[in-house]
Amino acid sequence: MKKVFVSLLLLVMVLGSVFAFTNSSAKWYGLSFFEPSPGANYFAKESDQEIDIFSHFLVNYSFEKNANPVQPSILTSGFTVYSSVMNYFPTTFKYGVMGVDYNLWTKLFGVRLGNSPSEVIFGFGGSAGLSLESIELLVGSSNSAEDFSKVDFYHFNKVYFLNLLGSLRAYVEIPINLYNVPSFMYVFNYNIGVTLYGPFLPNLAAVTVNPNFEKTYSTMSHNILVKVRF
């Protein structure tokens, strides 16, 4: 399941690169601070573990394209792909998330400060997408090859959650006016999430949870992004 999701994210990045060659498009790279879903927090608690602060940080890649490239307007659309990083490090407990969003943005107004050739832009937008979360816990007591097919062999117990996320966003874009980095952006997100399927195992079998956790939830997240031109 995870490999399929990674393949989809790579496909979106390729499509983003194609769109980025048009005149009125932009690429953004940055970091996000992301809150886990109730399901992920539930399994962390069941494992007597805590999702540490570093696992909340994600790397982002976004591209946007003007709604009318011939006569650019205040409306842009695009995609964002994101992934956690800390779950790739060798630890006994891991939280991971990856996802993809479709975004719509609109500019509210711009303010020119001093002699800056570019405006500080304020705007808002929305997005809808899917995220795949994972919780992994190292269990077992043996590192002998003879126990490889047995429960005692060290292994990770894993559960996954497939979530639908919708977001309302407010942003401010501040010009830097460097040649390859013309601006950076701060984005505040208010998210509504629904766990569509999960928890489930790597073979897609459902996991029984008693008592159940809240599958509809709201979170807040923050993005810091820089626009990059190549």
N, C-alpha and C positions, 0 to 999 in steps of 0.2 A: 504493500500500500504506500509506504513512504517513497519507494523508488518511482512509483507512478506519479506521485505528487511532485517530486523533484523534476521529473520529465516535463510535466505541465508548466512548472515555473520557468524552466529553461526555454520552453517554446514561447512563453509570453515575453521573455527577455529578447529573444530573436526578433519577434514581431515589433517590439519596442525599438530595436536598432533600425529596422526597416523604416518605421515611421519617422525616426529621428533624422533621416536625411532630407526630409521636407523642410521648407523654409520657415514655417511657423510652429516649430516643435522644440521641446527642451528635455534634457535629461537631468535627473536629480539623484543625488546619492546622500545617504545620511544614516542617522540612528533614530530609533524609537524607544520610548519607555512604555512597556506593554503590561497590562494586568492579566494574569491567568484566569481562566474560567472557574466557576465553582467546582466542576468535575475534577479539574487538575488539582485544585486545593484540597478537595476531599481525599484523593488518593495520596497526596503528600502527607496529610494528617494521619491517614491509615498506616503509612509507612514510618510514622514517628520522625518525619523529616520536615524541613521547611524549604520552600523555594526561595533561594537567596536573591539578594537585590541584583546581582550581576546577571542572573538568568532572565531578568525582566527586560534587558536591553537587546534590541534586534537591529540587524543591518537592513537597510532599505535600498531599493532601486526603483525609480519611478520615471515614467516618461509621460509627456502631455503633448497634445496636438490641438491647435486652434480649431474651433468648430467650423470656421470658414477660412481656409488658407488663402483664398483669393482676396477676400476683403476681411482681414482679421477683426474679430469681435471680442467682447469681454468674456466670452464663454470658451472654456477649454475642457478637454476630456482626455483620459488616458488610463494607464494601468500602473499599479504598484505591486511589487513582489517583495516579500520580507522573510527573514529567517532569524532564529536565535543562533547563537554561536557557542555558548558555554556547554551545551549538551554534546559537543564534539570533543570535549576534554575528558581525560580519564578520571572519572569520579565514581563513587558508589551509588549516587542518586542523581538523576538527571531530569530536568524539565526542558522540553523543546517545543517549538512552534514554528510553523512556516505557513505562508498564506499568499493569496492574491486578491486584489481589489480592482474594481472598475470605478474610476473617479470622474466627477464632474465639478468644475470650479467656475466661479464667476467673480470678476473684479467689482468691488464696491466703489472705491475711490483711491486716488493716489495723491501723495503729498511730496512736493519737491523741497528738499532741505538745502539751503545755501546755494552753492554753485554746482551742486551735483547734476550730472547730465541725465540721471535716471530718478524716477519717483520711488518713494516708499509706498508699496501697494498693500491695501487692505482688502480682504475678500472672504468669501465663505464657499462652502461646497458640501458635497455628500459623496458617499461611496457605498458599495455593496460588494461582498466577496465571501470567500471561504477560507477557513483556517483549519489546520491539522495540528492538534496538540498531542504530546506524548509525555508519559511518566515512565521512568525506568528505574528499577531498584535492583542492585546487585545482591544476589542470595546464593547460598550453597557454602560448602566447607571443604571441597576437594579440588585440587588442581592436577590430579592424576589423569593421564590419558585413558586409563582403564575405566574411569567413571564418566567418560564423556557422554554416554547415553543415559546416565542416571540423574536423578534429581539433585544428588549431593554435589555434582560438579558445578563450579562457579558459573553463574549465568545471570542475565538480566531478565527479571519479570517486567513485561511491558504492557501498557494499555494506551489506547488512542482515543481521541475525541474529534469528530468532524463537526465544525461549527459554521453557522451562517452568521455573518456580521454585517450590520448596517451602521453607518457613522454619519454624524453631522460635524462639520469641520469649520473652524475659523482660522484664518492665517494672516500673517504679515510677511511680506517679502521685502528685504532690505538690500539695496544695491551695495556691492563691494567694488565693482568696476575694475576688477582685475581681468587680464586678457582671457584666460581660460575659466575663470570663476567669476561671472558677472554679479551674482547675488546669492544670498542665503535666505532661508525661509524657516519660520517657526509656525507649527501647526498644532492647534489644540483639537482633540477629537472626543466627542461623546458617542460611545458605542452601545448599541443594543445587540446582544448575541443570543442565539438559540443553538443548543446542541442538537444537531440533526440525528446523529448516530454516535453512540458511545455511552459508556466505555466499551471498547472492543479490542480483541487480541490481534496479533499480526496476521492470523489466518481469517480475520474478519468476523469471528464468532463473538457474539455479545457476551458481556460480563454481567453477572447478576449483582446488583447493589441493593443492600438493605441496611438502613433506610436509604431511600433515594436522595439525590441532591437536586438543587434547583437547576433546571435546564434552560430557563429564560433568565437573562441577567443583563446588567448594565455595567459598563466600566468607563474609565477615562484613560486616554493615552496622549503622549506628546511626541512630536517629531521635530528634529533639527536636520535640515537638508541644505545642501549646496548645489547650485546649478553649475553644471560642468559642460564646457564646449571643447570638442576635440578637433 
